Amino acid sequence: MDPALIDWTTRQAHAAIPFSVIDGRPVNPCQQTTVRYGRNELGHWGEQLCADALVSLTDTSGHRWILLIERADGHGWALPGGYVDTGETPGHAAARELAEETGLTIPHATWAIEPPRYVPDPRASDEAWMVTVLARTHLGTYPADAFPAIAHADDAAQAAWVRADTYDALTTHLPCCDIFAAHRPLLTSALNPANH
């Protein structure tokens, strides 16, 4: 699709992070990438709003664990999440993606919704980028042998509870691979003890 044919006025009015349009082409508001024109590896023009679910619990020894998925596209471990559908709130999108990718449904969870943030996605370009809303919930304390059941599905190759007292502890306890590059700053910030 030619980006000049998109109704950018409407898209700009609904953007989570304001951006400019020059000569009918969107301009990444947060960073220049190595790809000036086109969508790079993303399938959209301009901003794509996503939501990510940060679900945590504490074991009886006081250690924090979070639920992660290994992305089936080979980009590493990430929070469950995905696109916010038209008419859907980020909180509902995070809960839906959590259920789709891990099988975990928590209908009575209280979600803390953070402000939208730019995602430094390696698949982005100067004309196509990702913005996410982090939805956080804490499930309470569980014995190590009784964590809520999960199962990978949808576009998740694996799902796992991973010990995450800090970001460094998280990377040490990953079953394999690395954290998805786009989620490293988000998880570093979320797991920083100063944020709790």
Buried (B, 14 or more C-beta within 10 A) or exposed (E): EEBEEBEBEEBBEEBBBEBEBEEEBBBBBBEEBEBEEBBBBBEBBBBBBBBBBBBBBBBEEEBBBBBBBBBEEEBBBBBBBBBBEEEBBBBBBBBBBBBBBBBBEBEEBEBEBBEBBBBBBEBBBBBBBBBBBBBBBBBEEBEEEEBBEBEBEBEBEBBBBBBBBBBEBBBEBBEEBEBBBBBBBBBBBBBEEEEE
